[in-house]
Amino acid sequence: MKKITLIITLLLMAPLAKAQDSCGAPTNIPGPGIYAVGVINGTATTVICADNGINDQVNPASEWFIYTPTANHTVVISTDIAANNPRKDTRVHVYTGSCSTLTCVAGDDDSGSNYSSVVTFNVTAGTSYIFAFDNKWLDATQNTGFSFQLTESAVVVPPTNPITYTTQTISTINSNYNICVVDMNGDHLDDIVGVSQNNLRVHLQGAGGTFNVVDYPIAEGGNQPTWSMAAGDYNRDGHTDLVLGSGSGLSIWRSDLGGYHSITPGDYIFCQRTNFADLNNDGNLDIFSCHDIAPNCYYLNGGGPNNNLTFYQSTVTSGSMVFGSIGGNYSTLFTDFDNDGDVDVFISKCSGPPCELHRNNGNGTYSDISAQAGINVTPIQTWSSAVGDFDNDGDMDIIITASAGTHKFFRNDLDTTTNNGAVFTNITSGSGWDTNTSINIDNVTYDFDNDGFLDVLGGGNKIMFNQHNNTFAPISYSGIAVCAIGDLNNDGFLDLQSGNTIRYAVPNGNKWLKVALQGIQSNINGIGARIEIYGSWGKQIRDIRSGEGFKYMNSMNAHFGIGQATTIDQVIIRWPSGTVDTYHNVSPNQTLMVVEGATLATNAFNNGVFAVYPSPAKSVINIQFKNNLSITPKSAAIYDLTGRVVLTTTELNQPINVEGLSSGAYILSITDSNNKNYGQKFVKE
């Protein structure tokens, strides 16, 4: 519905301080307009609705107002107006009820410029709303009066259910921790992963959404994922490994010779969110863990036959990358915020410190740009944040979702003219996040209804559906909550696995595209890759991540909804290695399987290590290593363009017999003694 805004400007010139001094004698606000607030010296409120009120030790003096709408409206009360020059550090609380039983409806402290207040809430005709401004942040020199504006607009009517779900209970999903949906066996179908003390149970997805249950005994046990789980193939054997985060450290469950075993490094970390990420972009996945009570920690993957891990703690270990210097780190999300081709880090903070944005400088170092980016608002208590391109303008926005207090929505206004990178604007007011009072420790963003715009699943048994204009509307679902997410019946719609209950999305007629990646020079999962799709809708982007939200591990396939569009003009995959694959005129409702370098010409790989000849080849290919080679080649694998390994060898100085391969294009990948990979494309006649 088109928003219709009524603003009647009414500036009351006479001071109103006396009438405003108590809840029992508030000033009546008849409707939209600009109103004066005198010196704040009235009866203190004992009910704090705005954020920044959690630690109030003294109830500040207040000035009181009452407003009774004659129709249902969405109302905005704002001190971020031209009448206040300069803006003042105001705070406002909105209630229903009586003075003896005030109930919070909304509140705000710092959503406006220069710490002014902007609060948005829905009102019901005939219901009285009491609101109070306090002097929490105004000293004697500033407490001289200010103005606020009240506006009314038509209520945004939530849509009917854009997606529905059917439920199924699977009794064999009965592990201690059932918090992961991810492809475990390299077929790019999402599986269900369960962890118990000495057992890994995997429900492997088969045709038509059937499951084959496979148990892998874990003799060593190790730490359990009491806080979080992440997944990725860090030893590059085609099977997914797991990192389990606990309050005393982490364990890695690594695939090995058809089974799994547990590795527990033993370093003390009060783990919160754990992730796999290629921190130094060497093609090997590293392991990151938030630390609750100290600076963050990570393990660099040294490659080699054992993928040896080296422990670092930010600002503590000599030579460490810097990801903050204090604790309160609850969730990390790796994504490219400034569109420079490398992966940056956003850290959600609990217990008061501001969230942090660390820019990847491209040289193995990171810089904290939280202040210049404008996202270091305080205090916001959050255990996780939703990060995605909510307005489809080609850069990643941030919704800092509150675990206590109020949510904040920041639009990324990418600065391409300077070196500032990502710069954000607070657009919370009127977005639906200002009136969403449901808080939660876990929040994730996906396009659940495949309409082409990212939605958010968080608290309150609801999904916040994107209305395509930087506003969100809530739709409630019985029992729904953040859980493990993936496409569990391969129909292109995302399903929800919570315990042994699966909520299958019922296709609504919208079209979709799923992109599955197979890295060659980049890490095998393509974690850190950026996928872009173009069509009649404009542009959509996704980044491949291992670990988002707070606790769960979700599918590493990229999911796009395209509504009723009938074709996808272009799909671009920007790999961490710098390789770019491009597809044109892609049909919807399919899984696009992309092997790194698949769309490049046979001589377009610039691996700096070897060449392949002849190409086209009839019966054999030869590997010609470059002069002054500084690596030790170990093995070779040949992939077809579906990502399937069709041939392996360790005889790299001999011609490789490819006579048995079908005609077509292939990629030869050389692995060195440090498990780093180098690719080259060739054609078999």
Secondary structure as UniProt FT lines:
FT   STRAND          5..6
FT   TURN            17..20
FT   TURN            23..24
FT   STRAND          27..29
FT   STRAND          33..37
FT   TURN            51..52
FT   TURN            54..55
FT   STRAND          62..67
FT   STRAND          73..78
FT   TURN            82..83
FT   STRAND          91..96
FT   TURN            99..100
FT   STRAND          103..108
FT   HELIX           113..115
FT   STRAND          118..123
FT   TURN            125..126
FT   STRAND          129..134
FT   TURN            136..137
FT   TURN            140..142
FT   STRAND          146..153
FT   STRAND          164..169
FT   TURN            171..172
FT   STRAND          177..182
FT   STRAND          191..196
FT   TURN            197..198
FT   STRAND          199..205
FT   HELIX           207..209
FT   STRAND          211..217
FT   TURN            219..220
FT   STRAND          228..232
FT   TURN            234..235
FT   STRAND          241..246
FT   TURN            247..248
FT   STRAND          249..256
FT   TURN            257..258
FT   STRAND          259..263
FT   STRAND          271..277
FT   TURN            279..280
FT   STRAND          286..291
FT   STRAND          297..301
FT   TURN            304..307
FT   STRAND          309..313
FT   TURN            314..316
FT   TURN            318..319
FT   STRAND          329..335
FT   STRAND          344..349
FT   STRAND          356..360
FT   STRAND          366..368
FT   HELIX           370..373
FT   STRAND          386..388
FT   TURN            390..391
FT   STRAND          397..400
FT   STRAND          408..412
FT   TURN            419..420
FT   STRAND          424..426
FT   TURN            429..430
FT   STRAND          444..446
FT   TURN            448..449
FT   STRAND          455..457
FT   STRAND          462..466
FT   STRAND          472..476
FT   TURN            478..479
FT   STRAND          484..486
FT   STRAND          495..498
FT   TURN            499..500
FT   STRAND          501..506
FT   STRAND          511..518
FT   TURN            524..525
FT   TURN            527..528
FT   STRAND          530..535
FT   TURN            536..537
FT   STRAND          538..543
FT   STRAND          558..563
FT   STRAND          568..574
FT   TURN            576..577
FT   STRAND          580..586
FT   STRAND          590..595
FT   TURN            596..599
FT   TURN            602..603
FT   STRAND          610..613
FT   STRAND          620..625
FT   TURN            627..628
FT   STRAND          633..640
FT   TURN            641..642
FT   STRAND          645..649
FT   TURN            652..653
FT   STRAND          656..657
FT   TURN            659..660
FT   STRAND          664..672
FT   TURN            673..674
FT   STRAND          677..684
//
